[in-house]
Amino acid sequence: MTDGPQTDRLPHFAAYIGADYADSFAACREVMGAMFDLEAPSPEVAAEYVMDFAVYDYGPIKLGQSRSSASIMTRSPQTIARTGVNQFHVQFYKSHGFIMTLDGAEHQVAPGDVCLLDLTRPVMIRTDGIDNQSVIIERELLEPLLADPGDFHALILRRDTEAGVAVREHLEEMWRQGPELTVAEGLEWSRSTAALLAAVVKAGSQHRAATRV
């Protein structure tokens, strides 16, 4: 790892939205609005909604950790058109897990499973509480490495498979390294992450290490 001036470190942002906000749920909806339409499962949850999140900016990759109350997050065709977001999204939950709805069918994603999503396509996620680590990957970085970008969406790497362990440990190591990395090193990590994900997607059609839903 290269030593460098503090100003050359990866940009980092962290925030907590809670009881000190007049309407914490409205604030959280606004934060999430660039990616998902956020709903609470009940008025009681909305009234006490909290969110704690942090992000490292690796350049073409944004690496984040977040925790929040029970949530329903939707990317409908209307949301996709409104936001214009076209990145790829990869996440795993440390606890709770979530139910993912695609084309009307529900699929369980357990804690530790790694879930890959194409944010240009619809999805709904329901969880008893967000406790995740995730990356947002610029399309220009990853798509050229994919034989068929359609293979990416809704691919689940189960927690005890070689692919699931590899991606999860890679993201965890990125988080540990984040405070010490320079901007140039962050770009190197972004490229290696894209290469790993492209290899996993390719292998998903050939091995049982990944489960297509």
Secondary structure per residue as TSV (DSSP state, phi and psi in degrees):
chain	resnum	aa	ss	phi	psi
A	1	M	-	360.0	136.1
A	2	T	-	-88.5	130.7
A	3	D	-	-72.7	144.3
A	4	G	-	-157.4	166.1
A	5	P	-	-63.5	151.9
A	6	Q	G	-57.0	-32.4
A	7	T	G	-66.8	-15.6
A	8	D	G	-95.0	2.4
A	9	R	B	-72.5	160.8
A	10	L	-	-59.0	136.5
A	11	P	-	-60.0	140.7
A	12	H	E	-136.8	139.5
A	13	F	E	-139.2	138.5
A	14	A	E	-141.8	147.5
A	15	A	E	-155.6	156.3
A	16	Y	E	-130.9	130.0
A	17	I	E	-116.9	118.5
A	18	G	S	-153.1	-143.0
A	19	A	T	-64.7	-19.4
A	20	D	T	-78.1	-3.9
A	21	Y	S	-92.0	142.8
A	22	A	T	-61.5	-38.5
A	23	D	T	-141.0	88.0
A	24	S	H	-64.3	-35.3
A	25	F	H	-66.6	-41.6
A	26	A	H	-62.2	-39.4
A	27	A	H	-64.7	-40.9
A	28	C	H	-68.2	-38.0
A	29	R	H	-60.1	-39.3
A	30	E	H	-67.0	-41.7
A	31	V	H	-62.4	-43.3
A	32	M	H	-77.0	-16.7
A	33	G	T	-60.7	-22.6
A	34	A	T	-70.4	-19.3
A	35	M	T	-119.1	-45.7
A	36	F	-	-134.2	150.4
A	37	D	E	-82.0	120.4
A	38	L	E	-100.6	131.2
A	39	E	E	-130.2	153.6
A	40	A	-	-98.7	147.9
A	41	P	S	-70.6	-14.1
A	42	S	S	-158.1	158.8
A	43	P	H	-60.3	-32.2
A	44	E	H	-65.2	-42.2
A	45	V	H	-64.9	-43.2
A	46	A	H	-60.7	-37.3
A	47	A	H	-66.9	-25.4
A	48	E	T	-121.6	27.2
A	49	Y	-	-68.5	135.7
A	50	V	-	-133.2	155.5
A	51	M	E	-147.3	136.0
A	52	D	E	-131.4	120.5
A	53	F	E	-146.7	157.4
A	54	A	E	-146.8	149.6
A	55	V	E	-140.5	137.4
A	56	Y	E	-107.1	131.8
A	57	D	E	-96.8	103.2
A	58	Y	-	-87.2	5.1
A	59	G	S	101.5	-103.1
A	60	P	S	-76.0	-3.4
A	61	I	E	-127.0	136.8
A	62	K	E	-112.7	121.2
A	63	L	E	-107.0	124.8
A	64	G	E	-135.1	159.5
A	65	Q	E	-129.1	140.6
A	66	S	E	-148.7	151.6
A	67	R	E	-136.4	140.1
A	68	S	E	-160.8	179.6
A	69	S	S	-72.4	175.4
A	70	A	S	-53.4	138.7
A	71	S	E	-146.4	152.9
A	72	I	E	-123.5	118.4
A	73	M	E	-120.3	127.5
A	74	T	E	-127.8	134.9
A	75	R	E	-115.1	93.7
A	76	S	-	-87.0	168.2
A	77	P	H	-55.8	-34.3
A	78	Q	H	-67.9	-41.4
A	79	T	H	-63.0	-43.9
A	80	I	H	-60.5	-43.9
A	81	A	H	-67.0	-38.3
A	82	R	H	-69.6	-42.4
A	83	T	H	-84.1	-31.4
A	84	G	-	69.6	10.6
A	85	V	-	-73.7	131.8
A	86	N	-	-130.5	15.7
A	87	Q	-	-74.8	172.5
A	88	F	E	-97.6	149.3
A	89	H	E	-130.3	131.2
A	90	V	E	-129.7	132.6
A	91	Q	E	-151.6	156.3
A	92	F	E	-137.6	145.6
A	93	Y	E	-95.4	136.1
A	94	K	S	-81.4	-28.6
A	95	S	S	-147.7	171.5
A	96	H	S	73.5	-53.7
A	97	G	-	71.3	-172.2
A	98	F	E	-158.8	164.1
A	99	I	E	-106.1	125.8
A	100	M	E	-107.8	129.2
A	101	T	E	-109.1	123.6
A	102	L	E	-131.3	124.8
A	103	D	T	51.6	38.0
A	104	G	T	84.1	-6.9
A	105	A	E	-103.1	137.8
A	106	E	E	-96.7	141.7
A	107	H	E	-137.0	131.1
A	108	Q	E	-85.0	130.5
A	109	V	E	-117.3	112.3
A	110	A	-	-83.0	160.9
A	111	P	T	-55.0	133.5
A	112	G	T	94.0	-22.8
A	113	D	-	-67.7	142.8
A	114	V	E	-102.6	125.7
A	115	C	E	-113.5	129.5
A	116	L	E	-108.2	131.1
A	117	L	E	-132.7	145.0
A	118	D	E	-100.7	115.5
A	119	L	T	-74.1	1.4
A	120	T	T	-87.1	0.0
A	121	R	S	-122.5	148.4
A	122	P	-	-68.1	149.7
A	123	V	E	-165.8	153.3
A	124	M	E	-131.5	138.1
A	125	I	E	-125.3	130.5
A	126	R	E	-122.1	133.2
A	127	T	E	-145.6	150.5
A	128	D	S	-76.9	-7.6
A	129	G	S	171.2	131.7
A	130	I	E	-79.3	129.6
A	131	D	E	-152.0	78.6
A	132	N	E	-131.7	167.3
A	133	Q	E	-124.7	137.4
A	134	S	E	-148.2	159.8
A	135	V	E	-131.3	140.9
A	136	I	E	-108.2	124.4
A	137	I	E	-116.4	126.5
A	138	E	-	-60.4	137.8
A	139	R	H	-60.0	-36.6
A	140	E	H	-65.0	-23.7
A	141	L	H	-80.1	-43.8
A	142	L	H	-97.0	-39.5
A	143	E	G	-56.8	-39.5
A	144	P	G	-62.5	-17.6
A	145	L	G	-89.7	-7.2
A	146	L	-	-99.5	129.2
A	147	A	S	-64.3	-40.3
A	148	D	-	-140.7	105.1
A	149	P	G	-55.9	-23.4
A	150	G	G	-65.2	-19.0
A	151	D	G	-73.8	-15.1
A	152	F	T	-77.2	-43.5
A	153	H	T	-65.2	127.4
A	154	A	T	70.3	22.2
A	155	L	E	-81.2	128.0
A	156	I	E	-112.8	124.4
A	157	L	E	-99.4	107.1
A	158	R	-	-65.3	148.8
A	159	R	T	-60.5	-28.1
A	160	D	T	-100.9	10.3
A	161	T	S	-91.9	160.6
A	162	E	H	-59.2	-42.6
A	163	A	H	-67.2	-43.2
A	164	G	H	-61.4	-45.0
A	165	V	H	-63.4	-43.6
A	166	A	H	-61.6	-47.0
A	167	V	H	-69.8	-43.5
A	168	R	H	-61.2	-46.6
A	169	E	H	-66.5	-33.2
A	170	H	H	-63.8	-45.3
A	171	L	H	-67.0	-39.0
A	172	E	H	-63.3	-39.5
A	173	E	H	-68.6	-38.0
A	174	M	H	-57.7	-41.2
A	175	W	H	-66.7	-42.6
A	176	R	H	-63.3	-37.9
A	177	Q	H	-78.7	-22.1
A	178	G	G	-46.6	-47.6
A	179	P	G	-63.0	-21.9
A	180	E	G	-102.9	-9.6
A	181	L	-	-80.6	146.8
A	182	T	B	-85.3	168.3
A	183	V	H	-60.0	-42.2
A	184	A	H	-63.5	-40.5
A	185	E	H	-68.7	-32.9
A	186	G	H	-62.0	-37.2
A	187	L	H	-66.5	-38.5
A	188	E	H	-62.6	-43.4
A	189	W	H	-63.5	-37.7
A	190	S	H	-60.9	-43.7
A	191	R	H	-67.0	-40.3
A	192	S	H	-68.5	-33.9
A	193	T	H	-65.8	-44.4
A	194	A	H	-61.5	-41.6
A	195	A	H	-63.5	-42.3
A	196	L	H	-61.9	-46.9
A	197	L	H	-64.9	-39.4
A	198	A	H	-62.4	-40.1
A	199	A	H	-66.1	-39.6
A	200	V	H	-65.9	-42.6
A	201	V	H	-64.0	-42.1
A	202	K	H	-62.2	-44.0
A	203	A	H	-68.6	-25.4
A	204	G	H	-59.9	-27.2
A	205	S	T	-86.5	-5.7
A	206	Q	T	-118.1	-18.9
A	207	H	S	-131.1	163.3
A	208	R	T	-91.2	13.4
A	209	A	T	-70.6	-18.3
A	210	A	S	-125.9	146.0
A	211	T	E	-113.5	116.7
A	212	R	E	-81.9	131.3
A	213	V	-	-103.9	360.0
